[in-house]
Amino acid sequence: MTENSPSPDQCHVFVYGTLKPNEANYDKYCAGQVITQQQAIAYGELFALPMGYPAMTIGNKQVYGYLLTFPDDIILEAMDDLEDYQSDRATSENLSENLYDRQKIETFDLAGSSLGLAWAYLMTKEQVIKFAGIAQTDGWWSNFSGDRPKF
């Protein structure tokens, strides 16, 4: 392993909502623990939910967010609690007892080169419909107007 190569123990998480830098949950869950962060793209569909946070589903549209790197996967325990995810709950593509399901997805830099796999919290389309989610056709969600960085 070279000095610049990532440690196999590091944990990569793609965030697109309240865990992004400058959003509501970043300071509580991520600040002071993130080794690196970079703008990133994943493929799915993004929705704004009336509860004040977004949901990403499986899909083929660009979703813009950040790839956060943590020293290890201990951070996932706190994130799992926030996202109401428990690995022992039943889940399928169309139905989940979790609010979000944690899945590994491929992430990309802004030029389209792969950044590798990262954990992401995804919701089923049925849950998004149940919550009356509104499609974010530009692939970006923020609680702050005008907060979209240049991607």
C-alpha positions in Angstrom: 0.0 0.0 0.0 1.4 3.4 -0.9 1.2 6.5 1.3 -1.6 7.9 -0.9 -3.7 4.8 -1.2 -6.8 4.5 1.0 -6.7 2.3 4.0 -8.9 -0.8 3.7 -10.4 0.1 7.1 -11.7 3.5 5.8 -15.4 3.9 5.4 -16.8 5.8 2.4 -20.4 7.2 2.5 -22.2 9.0 -0.2 -24.4 11.8 1.3 -27.1 13.8 -0.6 -29.2 15.3 2.2 -28.9 16.5 5.7 -25.5 14.8 6.2 -23.9 17.0 3.5 -21.5 19.7 4.7 -23.5 22.8 5.9 -26.7 20.8 6.2 -28.6 20.1 9.4 -27.0 16.9 10.5 -23.4 17.3 9.3 -22.1 18.9 12.5 -23.7 16.4 14.8 -22.7 13.3 12.9 -19.7 14.1 10.6 -17.8 17.2 11.8 -14.4 16.3 13.2 -14.6 12.7 11.9 -14.3 13.2 8.2 -10.9 12.5 6.7 -11.8 13.7 3.2 -14.8 15.0 1.4 -15.4 15.7 -2.2 -18.2 16.5 -4.5 -19.5 13.3 -6.1 -22.3 11.9 -8.3 -24.2 8.7 -7.9 -27.0 7.3 -10.0 -30.6 7.1 -8.7 -33.6 9.3 -8.3 -33.8 12.1 -5.8 -37.0 13.3 -4.0 -37.8 16.0 -1.5 -40.0 14.7 1.3 -42.5 16.9 3.2 -40.7 16.0 6.5 -37.8 18.3 5.4 -35.3 15.8 4.2 -34.7 13.9 0.9 -34.8 10.3 -0.3 -32.8 8.7 -3.0 -34.1 5.6 -4.8 -32.6 3.2 -7.3 -32.6 4.8 -10.7 -30.5 6.1 -13.6 -30.4 9.9 -13.1 -27.5 11.8 -11.6 -27.8 12.6 -7.9 -25.3 15.2 -6.6 -23.8 15.0 -3.2 -20.6 14.4 -1.4 -18.4 11.4 -0.8 -17.3 11.5 2.8 -14.4 9.3 4.0 -14.2 8.3 7.7 -11.3 6.4 9.4 -13.5 3.3 10.0 -17.0 2.1 9.9 -18.0 2.9 13.5 -19.7 6.0 12.0 -22.3 3.8 10.4 -23.8 3.0 13.8 -24.8 6.6 14.4 -25.9 7.1 10.8 -28.0 3.9 10.9 -29.8 5.3 13.9 -30.4 8.6 12.2 -31.7 6.9 9.0 -33.8 4.3 10.9 -31.9 1.4 9.4 -31.5 -2.0 11.1 -29.8 -4.7 9.1 -32.0 -7.5 10.5 -35.3 -5.9 9.3 -36.9 -7.4 6.2 -36.2 -5.6 3.0 -36.7 -6.1 -0.8 -36.6 -3.8 -3.8 -40.2 -2.8 -3.3 -40.7 -3.2 0.5 -38.7 -2.4 3.5 -39.4 -2.2 7.3 -36.6 0.3 7.4 -37.1 4.0 6.6 -33.9 3.8 4.6 -31.8 0.8 3.6 -28.0 1.1 3.6 -26.5 -0.2 0.3 -23.2 0.0 -1.4 -23.4 2.0 -4.6 -20.8 3.2 -7.2 -19.8 6.9 -6.9 -18.2 9.1 -9.5 -16.2 12.3 -9.6 -17.5 15.3 -11.5 -15.6 14.2 -14.6 -17.4 10.8 -14.5 -14.5 8.7 -13.3 -15.3 6.0 -10.7 -14.5 6.8 -7.1 -15.4 3.3 -6.1 -18.2 1.9 -3.9 -19.6 3.8 -1.0 -22.4 3.3 1.5 -25.6 5.2 0.8 -29.0 5.3 2.4 -31.8 4.6 -0.1 -35.5 4.5 0.2 -37.9 2.3 -1.8 -40.0 4.0 -4.5 -43.2 2.8 -2.7 -42.1 4.6 0.5 -41.4 7.8 -1.5 -44.9 7.6 -3.0 -46.4 7.0 0.4 -44.6 10.1 1.8 -45.6 12.2 -1.3 -42.0 12.8 -2.4 -41.4 15.5 -5.0 -38.9 14.6 -7.7 -35.8 16.8 -7.7 -35.1 16.7 -11.4 -31.8 18.6 -11.1 -30.4 15.9 -8.8 -29.8 18.3 -5.9 -31.4 18.8 -2.6 -30.8 21.4 0.1 -32.6 23.0 3.0 -31.0 26.3 2.0 -32.1 28.1 -1.2 -29.2 29.0 -3.5 -26.9 26.6 -1.7 -26.1 24.4 -4.7 -22.3 24.3 -5.4 -21.2 24.3 -9.0 -21.1 20.7 -10.2 
